[in-house]
Amino acid sequence: MKFKTIAKEFQQALGVVEGVIPARTPLPAATHVLIEFKGGLLTLTGSDLNNQVQCSFPAEGEDGAALVPARKLLGFAKTLQGQELQAESTPEKGLAFTTENIELALPGLPPEDFPRVPSPAGATFRVDQGTLCRALRMTVFAAAVEEERHVLRGCYLHFSEGLGRVVATDSRRLAVVEFTPTVEPSDPNMQFIIPTAIAKVLLAHLTGESEVTCTIGEKQVSFECPTSNNGRYRLTFSKLEGNYPNYSRFIQPLQRENTIGREPLLQALKRASAAVEERDGTVDLQFEGSRLVIKAQTTCKFHEALDMDYKGSPFTTVFAPRYISEALEESPDEEVKFDLQGPQSPLVMRGHNFMYLAMPRRMN
């Protein structure tokens, strides 16, 4: 194999696939990156045995493949500037990289040792990258972290009456975003769970404005799209098995549409979080006519009042401030529409194609 490309493009592709490559694994080949040249495209592939990322871009060269240590290659590639990068595989040197005045020869493994993840075949749908990223950003923070039910450790994606829904919950809060696909799924009953780690990889990688095609197989799911440099990106991951809980019974319209400024509330809750110190520490929320008063009494005393348009009765409830602020962080709306029926009732917030529900903590 031979290829010639610009170092920056190689760096970018390697940075994309590097995120899924494990630092340690019983299978040495999984700590390597597969480099293939075929038909004018240079393709880099990384895998952790269950998930796989591929990034390809146009280059010059001769067909072939090589499997080289990912960390050593990444450390080398990060130091390169905009110069031309050439590579050639030989039995003596492995894969040798050269620039104007640098040469690095990396011994590798047989390319056939690489743990490829099968490409799925099944139902498909297409959606704009920005639309999918918005749905993931506004839900993934609500997914469970240590919940025993593994199906909650990710975002549930399914369709209903032509609209897509992305859902996440950790049993104390629920985030739901609806989106319109550019091409509806070939199977209207398709559904799957995107593990949290995979959702975060997609958010890091999907930066273009083109469509992304999702293919759902029996055990794998893939997202594939063109890149800005006329290449291709593909992420394939293993599906989380299991049934997602019936969340729809918690979705309800606002009985009263109260409003408060998003940014002032977000900053106040961040200050309250700093005052309570603990990650899941709580604060009192006092609803008093046109004012919301946030109070915390720990090693320090915190008190802040905000103006709001509130139509309910006065009462005090207890919430972990981050359970509200994390939802506000991702909202694009200037005002928050919300309802809260009493001190032990859930807080419900709604925005454009978005619903968020958070449960209060028990009051002392």
Rosetta blueprint (number, residue, H / E / L):
1 M L
2 K E
3 F E
4 K E
5 T E
6 I E
7 A H
8 K H
9 E H
10 F H
11 Q H
12 Q H
13 A H
14 L H
15 G H
16 V H
17 V H
18 E H
19 G L
20 V L
21 I L
22 P L
23 A L
24 R L
25 T L
26 P L
27 L L
28 P H
29 A H
30 A H
31 T H
32 H E
33 V E
34 L E
35 I E
36 E E
37 F E
38 K E
39 G L
40 G L
41 L E
42 L E
43 T E
44 L E
45 T E
46 G E
47 S E
48 D L
49 L L
50 N L
51 N L
52 Q E
53 V E
54 Q E
55 C E
56 S E
57 F E
58 P E
59 A L
60 E E
61 G E
62 E E
63 D L
64 G E
65 A E
66 A E
67 L E
68 V E
69 P E
70 A H
71 R H
72 K H
73 L H
74 L H
75 G H
76 F H
77 A H
78 K L
79 T L
80 L L
81 Q L
82 G L
83 Q L
84 E E
85 L E
86 Q E
87 A E
88 E E
89 S E
90 T E
91 P L
92 E L
93 K L
94 G E
95 L E
96 A E
97 F E
98 T E
99 T L
100 E L
101 N L
102 I L
103 E E
104 L E
105 A E
106 L E
107 P L
108 G L
109 L E
110 P L
111 P H
112 E H
113 D H
114 F L
115 P L
116 R L
117 V L
118 P L
119 S L
120 P L
121 A L
122 G L
123 A E
124 T E
125 F E
126 R E
127 V E
128 D E
129 Q H
130 G H
131 T H
132 L H
133 C H
134 R H
135 A H
136 L H
137 R H
138 M L
139 T L
140 V H
141 F H
142 A H
143 A L
144 A L
145 V L
146 E L
147 E L
148 E L
149 R L
150 H H
151 V H
152 L H
153 R L
154 G E
155 C E
156 Y E
157 L E
158 H E
159 F E
160 S E
161 E L
162 G L
163 L E
164 G E
165 R E
166 V E
167 V E
168 A E
169 T E
170 D L
171 S L
172 R L
173 R E
174 L E
175 A E
176 V E
177 V E
178 E E
179 F E
180 T L
181 P L
182 T L
183 V E
184 E L
185 P L
186 S L
187 D L
188 P L
189 N L
190 M L
191 Q E
192 F E
193 I E
194 I E
195 P E
196 T H
197 A H
198 I H
199 A H
200 K H
201 V H
202 L H
203 L H
204 A H
205 H H
206 L L
207 T L
208 G L
209 E L
210 S L
211 E E
212 V E
213 T E
214 C E
215 T E
216 I E
217 G L
218 E L
219 K L
220 Q E
221 V E
222 S E
223 F E
224 E E
225 C E
226 P E
227 T L
228 S L
229 N L
230 N L
231 G L
232 R E
233 Y E
234 R E
235 L E
236 T E
237 F E
238 S E
239 K L
240 L L
241 E L
242 G L
243 N L
244 Y L
245 P L
246 N L
247 Y L
248 S H
249 R H
250 F H
251 I L
252 Q L
253 P L
254 L L
255 Q L
256 R L
257 E L
258 N E
259 T E
260 I E
261 G E
262 R H
263 E H
264 P H
265 L H
266 L H
267 Q H
268 A H
269 L H
270 K H
271 R H
272 A H
273 S H
274 A H
275 A H
276 V H
277 E L
278 E L
279 R L
280 D L
281 G L
282 T L
283 V E
284 D E
285 L E
286 Q E
287 F E
288 E E
289 G L
290 S L
291 R E
292 L E
293 V E
294 I E
295 K E
296 A E
297 Q E
298 T L
299 T L
300 C L
301 K E
302 F E
303 H E
304 E E
305 A E
306 L E
307 D E
308 M L
309 D E
310 Y L
311 K L
312 G L
313 S L
314 P L
315 F E
316 T E
317 T E
318 V E
319 F E
320 A L
321 P H
322 R H
323 Y H
324 I H
325 S H
326 E H
327 A H
328 L H
329 E H
330 E H
331 S L
332 P L
333 D L
334 E L
335 E E
336 V E
337 K E
338 F E
339 D E
340 L L
341 Q L
342 G L
343 P L
344 Q L
345 S L
346 P L
347 L E
348 V E
349 M E
350 R E
351 G E
352 H L
353 N L
354 F E
355 M E
356 Y E
357 L E
358 A E
359 M L
360 P L
361 R L
362 R L
363 M L
364 N L
